[in-house]
Amino acid sequence: MESTMTAPLRWTQSAAEALFNEPLLELLFRAQSVHRQHFNPRVIQLSTLLSIKTGNCPEDCKYCPQSARYHTGVGSEPLMEIEQVLAAARRAKASGASRFCMGAAWKNPKDRDLPHLERIIDGVKRLGLESCMTLGMLSASQAQRLAKAGLDYYNHNLDTSRDFYPSIITTRRYQERLDTLSHVREAGMKVCSGGIVGLGESVRDRASLLIELANLPEPPHSVPINMLVSVAGTPLENGSPVDPFDFIRTVAAARIMMPTSYVRLSAGREQMSEQTQAMCFMAGANSIFYGCQLLTTPNPNENRDLALLKKLGLETAHGSVAPEEDERLHRLAERPKEADTALYYNAAR
């Protein structure tokens, strides 16, 4: 059962870097010991991520295929109809996911987008799923509205350390990301925030990222740890592969520094071996993004994930859905888009 204990009050750079320098097996033992104090080590939480508005993002994140600045072959798609989102949410629940995460490729949502998003949140909640969104930066009033609509989690990754950040993104400041997390926390939603390994950062940068997260007024409830997926057309298309042991060290350090947070294996699992993922679970990862695609990048399909969890003796809760209801939702999802109705409008215009 999850504990309510919190992480140490403040982590220092030297203490965090010391974790990365520990002998790997000692670090894994320490991380697993911490994990067992706060969570059932055999249970993995499943989240599904859906892109509800794709491409044409004005930001210049060097890793992102959805940036309008790069030619990656990712097309622009407007905000999805409510029926399409709910059809995907119902399928996610039927596959075993307990949390449904929705991402929109915006620098920030406009106030005119909020009513549509609020209706989506309400629909997902009515299905009995935890809801999460990632929409870019939020103002305090926007965070309050999403919270009032019932949004459980808001994802806004810091990506990397404060010092290395300008090498990866120039269209928003690091402090703006922290401000959004503050707005989310003050609105009463749970914070989901993590970063990416493999951007060209140093071990010091990885330690600094985890310090930023762990030393927040309250550590994030969920901490996604992504491995860079190099996409042709982005400035990082020729990024050097991440050493699996370096990735595992990052997961272990995150677990030790944020003992009560869910540590989620996110982007990059498609390029990880089963053995690497198993060692990440040993290092304290206890959540995965589940489904064959993460926004626009590939992810292992559900059957492969369930087979791996079975091999490892890990458990997860599974939902169910009546076949006739799933068929109805599939039909709704295939219905042609109708602009400017009560349930749909083109958010890209």
HUNORMO-V179726 format. One record per run of one state. SS is the DSSP state (a for helix, b for strand, c for the rest). FROM is the first residue (numbers start at 1). TO is the last residue. If there is no record, write none. Layout:
SS;FROM;TO
SS;FROM;TO
This chain:
c;1;12
a;13;20
c;21;23
a;24;38
c;39;42
b;43;43
c;44;44
b;45;54
c;55;56
b;57;57
c;58;66
b;67;67
c;68;76
b;77;77
c;78;81
a;82;95
c;96;98
b;99;104
c;105;107
b;108;108
c;109;110
a;111;126
c;127;129
b;130;134
c;135;136
b;137;137
c;138;139
a;140;149
c;150;152
b;153;155
c;156;158
b;159;159
c;160;161
a;162;165
c;166;173
a;174;187
c;188;189
b;190;192
c;193;194
b;195;197
c;198;202
a;203;214
c;215;221
b;222;227
c;228;243
a;244;257
c;258;261
b;262;265
c;266;268
a;269;271
c;272;273
a;274;282
c;283;286
b;287;289
c;290;292
b;293;294
c;295;296
b;297;298
c;299;301
a;302;312
c;313;314
b;315;315
c;316;322
a;323;334
c;335;349
